[in-house]
Amino acid sequence: MVLISFALLFRICFSLGRLVENKIHTLDQNRNIGWRNVGVPW
């Protein structure tokens, strides 16, 4: 039971992280600012 809830929580956090990363990526493309030049690791 604990493992199932832990996996679910991990999955939710992972999908949220992916969503935020995609949003930042599209913002990056829209503004034509290279985050790699700024020094953000992704």
Phi, psi and omega in degrees: 000313180294321180296320181295315181293324178295317179295321179296316179299316179299319181295318179297314180297321181296315181292323176297318178298318179296319181298313180298319181296319179294320178299314180296323181295317180291321175300318179300317180290323182292322182272350183058038175253128179273112179294333179296325179290327180287328177115014175281130193298341179260000000 
